[in-house]
Amino acid sequence: ETTAKPVLLSLTHPQNSEILKCTVTLLGSDITAADVVYKAGTKVQPPMNNAFRTSIATQQMKYWFLQQLHECRQHLERAFHYVELTDFERNIDQLYKAIQYLDLIIDCINNAKDNILLPKKKRIDDLRRNKNTSIFTPAIPENIAFSFYIQGSKLSFAVYHTSVHGKASGYFKHYIEANVPTLADLLNQLSYMLLQLQQLRDKLRIFDEYQNGSDWKLMEEKQKQKQDSVGDLMTAF
């Protein structure tokens, strides 16, 4: 993130372009600035006639923490840690150990990729309690919840608007999104790494099976030599 450059994104969606507008500045794994305009009108009950405008100001030095990207980074750091621990020159004679390390590395990279592809579902109450929401000025109304999340190569922004109509209650969801080129690059790199590691694992598995097969043949030959020696001894008597 020390070399990351700020990226300005304008989030849109054909069905919600008149209801919800948002521009953000993405720096590494944090949203450092944002401007939101939300006007649901008759799309919600009771109707929302006035637009709600709020923002994250850069000068506040308070950022929206994108949990998925931070967790992705943690998984990759763990993978690099296993790479540093792995001494392939020492373990090459014991291939099963090298394969075990590779499995750990592959699991970490798979987890990192899943973090980007599969955002975790959260309850609206949890979204309201999210400490990230407190950085918006003016404050978000109690019946509205904001959520920024990553899904594949896109940054999405969702607004959940709860309403009570008589005895019935529910919520309306409106979302917009933007493609993030750096996320697409990251996914491509992770996919390539997984492919290369899996191919290496397959090769090591073949060598391991061959090594075990050679040891088994050697053991059979020694056993046969032992039996022949016993047979010769019995013949002498």
SEPA-396261 format. One record per residue: residue in three letters; y, z, x of N, C-alpha, C in turn. Coordinates in steps of 0.2 Angstrom, whole numbers, plus 2048, in hexadecimal, padded with zeros to 3 digits. Layout:
% SEPA-396261
ALAYZXYZXYZX/...
***
This chain:
% SEPA-396261
GLU7FA800804800800800806800804/THR80680280B80C80280F80E7FB810/THR80A7F580F80C7EF81080D7EB809/ALA80C7EF80480D7EC7FD8147EA7FC/LYS8157E57F881C7E37F681D7E47EF/PRO8237E57EC8247E67E58237E07E1/VAL81F7E07DC81E7DA7D78217DB7D1/LEU8267D67CF8297D77C88257D37C3/LEU8237D67BE81E7D37B98227D47B2/SER8217CE7AE8237CE7A781D7CE7A3/LEU81C7D379F8157D379B8177D0794/THR8127CC7928137C878B80C7C7788/HIS80D7C57818077C477D8097C0777/PRO8067BA7768087B67708097B976A/GLN8047BE7688057C176280A7C7762/ASN80C7CA7678107D07688177CF76B/SER8187C876D81E7C77718257CA76D/GLU8257CA76682B7CC76382B7D3762/ILE8257D67628247DD7618257E2767/LEU8237DF76D8227E37738257DF779/LYS8297E277D82B7DE78382B7E3789/CYS8297E178E8297E67948297E279B/THR82D7E479F82D7E27A682C7E87AB/VAL8287E77B08267EC7B48277EA7BC/THR8287EF7C08277EE7C78217F17CA/LEU81C7ED7CC8167F07CF8167F07D6/LEU8157F67D98157F77E080F7FA7E2/GLY80A7F67E58047F97E78007FB7E1/SER7FE8017E07FB8047DA7FF8087D5/ASP8068077D680A80B7D180F8067CE/ILE8118087C88178057C581D8097C6/THR8228067CA8288097CC82E8087C8/ALA82E8037C48338027BF8307FF7B9/ALA8338007B38317FD7AD8377FD7A8/ASP8377F87A483B7F779E8377F5798/VAL8387F97928347F878C8387F8786/VAL8377F378283A7F277C8357F1777/TYR8357F67728307F676D8337F6766/LYS8317F17628347F075B82E7EE756/ALA82B7F27538257F074F8277EE748/GLY82D7F074682F7ED73F82A7EF739/THR8287EA7358237EC73081C7EC732/LYS81B7EB7398147EB73B8117F273B/VAL8157F773A8137FE73A815801734/GLN81280673281480A72C81581172E/PRO81B81472C82081172982480C72D/PRO82780772B82A80272F82F804734/MET82F80173A83480373F8397FE740/ASN83F80073D8457FB73D8497FA743/ASN84980074784D80074D8487FF754/ALA84B7FB7588477FA75F847801763/PHE84180276684180876B841805772/ARG84680777684780577C84680B781/THR84380A78684280F78B84080C792/SER84181079784080D79E83D8127A3/ILE83B8107A98398147AF83E8117B4/ALA8438157B68488137BA8468147C2/THR84780F7C684580F7CD8488157D0/GLN84E8177CF85181C7D384F8237D1/GLN84A8237CC84782A7CA84282C7CF/MET83F8277D383A8287D883482B7D4/LYS8338297CE82D82C7CA8298257C8/TYR8238257C981F81F7C88198207C3/TRP81781B7C081281B7BC80B81A7C0/PHE80781F7C080181F7C47FC81B7C1/LEU7FA8157C47F48117C17EE8147C4/GLN7EB8187C07E481C7C27DF8177C4/GLN7DE8117C17D980D7C37D980A7CA/LEU7DF8097CC7E08067D37E080B7D8/HIS7E28117D67E18177DB7D98187DC/GLU7D58187D67CE81A7D77CB8147DB/CYS7CD80E7D97CA8087DD7CB8097E5/ARG7D180B7E67D380C7ED7CE8127F0/GLN7CD8177EC7C981C7EF7C281A7F0/HIS7BF8167EC7B88137EC7B880F7F3/LEU7BD80B7F47BD8077FA7BE80B800/GLU7C28108007C28158067BC818807/ARG7B88198027B181C8037AC817806/ALA7AD8118047A980C8077AA80B80E/PHE7B180B8107B380A8177B081081B/HIS7B08168187AD81C81B7A681B81D/TYR7A281881879B81781979A81281F/VAL79F80D81F79E80882479F80B82B/GLU7A481082C7A581383279F817834/LEU79C81A82F79681F83179081B832/THR79081483078A81083178A80E838/ASP78580F83C78480C84377E808842/PHE77F80184177A7FC8407767FB846/GLU7797FC84C7767FB852770800853/ARG77280685176D80C85276880B84C/ASN76A80984676680A841762803840/ILE7637FE8447607F88437587F8844/ASP7567FD84874F7FE84974C802843/GLN75080583F74E809839752805833/LEU74F8008317537FB82C7547FF826/TYR75080382475080781D75780B81D/LYS75980E82375F81182376580D823/ALA76580782676A80282576B80081E/ILE7657FF81B7657FD81476880280F/GLN76780981176980E80D77180E80D/TYR77480D81377B80D81477E807810/LEU77B80281177D7FC80D77D7FD806/ASP7788008037788027FC77E8067FA/LEU78080B7FE7868107FD78C80C7FD/ILE78D8078027938038027937FE7FC/ILE78E7FB7FA78E7F77F47907FA7EE/ASP78D8007ED78F8047E77968067E7/CYS7998087ED7A08097ED7A48037EB/ILE7A37FD7ED7A67F77EC7A57F57E5/ASN79F7F67E279E7F57DB7A27F97D7/ASN7A38007D87A78047D57AE8037D5/ALA7B08007DB7B77FE7DB7B97F87D7/LYS7B47F47D77B57EE7D27B57F07CB/ASP7B07F47C97B07F67C27B67FA7C0/ASN7B97FD7C47C08017C37C57FC7C0/ILE7C57F67C37CA7F17C17C87ED7BB/LEU7C17EC7BB7BF7E87B57BE7EB7AE/LEU7BD7F27AF7BB7F67A97C07FC7A8/PRO7C57FB7A57CA8017A47C680679F/LYS7C780D7A17C481279D7C8813796/LYS7C48147917C881578A7CA81C78A/LYS7D081D7877D38237877D6824780/ARG7D582B77D7D882C7777DF82C777/ILE7E282B7717EA82B7707ED831772/ASP7EA8377707EC83D7727EC83E77A/ASP7E783C77D7E783C7857ED838788/LEU7EE8327857F382D7877FA831786/ARG7FB83578180183878080283E785/ARG7FD8417877FD84678B7FE844793/ASN7FD83E7947FD83B79A80483C79E/LYS80383F7A480A8417A780E83B7A9/ASN80B8357A980F82F7AB81482E7A5/THR81383079F81782E79A81E83279A/SER81E83779E82483B79E8298387A2/ILE8288337A682D8307AB83182B7A7/PHE8308297A183482579D83A82879A/THR84082579A846827798849822793/PRO84B82378D84982978984282A788/ALA84083178683983378583682F780/ILE82F82E78082B82A77B82A82F775/PRO82C82C76F82B830769823832768/GLU82383876581C83B764817837761/ASN81983275D81482E75981382775D/ILE81582776381482176781182376D/ALA80C81F77080982077680981A77A/PHE80A81A78180A81578580481578A/SER80280F78C7FC80E7907FD808795/PHE7FD80979B7FC8047A07F58047A3/TYR7F27FE7A37EB7FE7A67EA7F77A9/ILE7E57F77AD7E37F17B17DC7EF7AD/GLN7DC7E87AC7D67E57AA7D57DE7AD/GLY7D07DE7B27CF7D87B67D67D77BA/SER7D87D17B97DE7CF7BE7E57D07BA/LYS7E47D47B47EA7D57B07ED7DC7B0/LEU7F37DD7AF7F67E37AE7F87E37A6/SER7F57E87A27F77E879B7FB7EE79A/PHE7FF7ED7948037F37928027F378A/ALA8007F97887FE7FA78180280077E/VAL8057FF77880880477480480576E/TYR80380C76D7FF80E767804812763/HIS80481075D809813758805816752/THR80581C75280282074D806820747/SER80382074180782173B803825735/VAL80682873180382B72B806829725/HIS80282672180482371A800827715/GLY80382C71280083070D7FB834710/LYS7F583470E7EF8387117EC834717/ALA7ED82E7177EA82A71C7EE829723/SER7EB8297287EE82972F7EA824733/GLY7EE8217387EB81C73C7F081A742/TYR7EE8157457F381374B7F380B74B/PHE7F880974D7F980274F7FA801756/LYS7F67FB7597F67FA7607FA7F3761/HIS7FE7F37668017ED7688017ED770/TYR7FF7E77727FF7E777A8017E077C/ILE8037E07838057DA7868027DB78D/GLU8027D57917FF7D57988027D079C/ALA8007D17A28037CC7A87FD7CB7AD/ASN7FD7C57AF7F87C47B57FB7C67BB/VAL7F77CA7BF7F97CC7C67F57C97CB/PRO7F87C47CF7F47C07D47F17C57D9/THR7F47CA7DB7F17CF7E07EA7D27DE/LEU7EA7D37D77E47D67D47DE7D07D4/ALA7E07CA7D37DB7C57D37D97C47DA/ASP7DD7C47DF7DB7C47E67D67C97E8/LEU7D87D07E57D37D57E77CD7D47E4/LEU7CC7D27DD7C67D17DA7C27CC7DE/ASN7C57C77E07C17C17E47BF7C47EA/GLN7C37C87EE7C07CB7F47BB7D07F3/LEU7BB7D47EE7B57D97EC7AF7D57EB/SER7B07D07E77AA7CC7E57A77C87EB/TYR7AB7C67F07A87C37F67A57C87FA/MET7A87CE7FB7A57D37FF79E7D57FC/LEU79E7D67F67977D87F37927D27F4/LEU7947CC7F378F7C77F578D7C77FC/GLN7917C880178F7C880878B7CE809/LEU78D7D48067897DA8087827D9804/GLN7817D67FF77B7D57FB7777D17FF/GLN7797CB8027767C78067737CA80C/LEU7777CE80F7757D28157707D7814/ARG7707DA80E76B7DF80C7657DB80B/ASP7657D680875F7D280675B7D080D/LYS75F7CE81275C7CC8187597D281C/LEU75D7D881B75A7DE81E7547E081B/ARG7547DF81474D7E18117487DD813/ILE7497D68147437D28167417D481D/PHE7467D68227447D88287407DF828/ASP7427E382473F7E98237387E9820/GLU7377E481C7307E381972C7E081E/TYR72F7DB82272B7D88287297DD82D/GLN72E7E282F72D7E78347277EC831/ASN7287EE82B7227F282871C7EE828/GLY71C7E88277167E48277137E382D/SER7177E38337147E28397117E983C/ASP7157EE83A7127F583B70B7F6838/TRP70A7F48327047F482E6FF7F0832/LYS7007EA8346FB7E68376F97E983E/LEU6FE7EC8416FD7F08486F87F6847/MET6F97F98416F57FF8406EE7FD83E/GLU6EE7F783A6E77F58386E37F283F/GLU6E77EF8436E37ED84A6E17F384E/LYS6E57F884E6E37FE8526DD80284E/GLN6DD8028486D78058446D1801845/LYS6D27FA8456CC7F68476C97F784E/GLN6CE7F88536CC7F985A6C87FF85A/LYS6CA8048576C780B8576C080B854/GLN6C080784E6B980684B6B4802850/ASP6B77FD8536B37FA8586B07FE85E/SER6B58028606B38078656AE80C863/VAL6AE80E85D6A981385B6A280F85A/GLY6A380985769D80585769980485D/ASP69D80286269A80186969780786C/LEU69A80D86A69781386D691815869/MET69081386368A81585F685810862/THR68780A86368280586667F80786C/ALA68380B87168180D87767B812876/PHE67B81687167681B87067081886C/
***
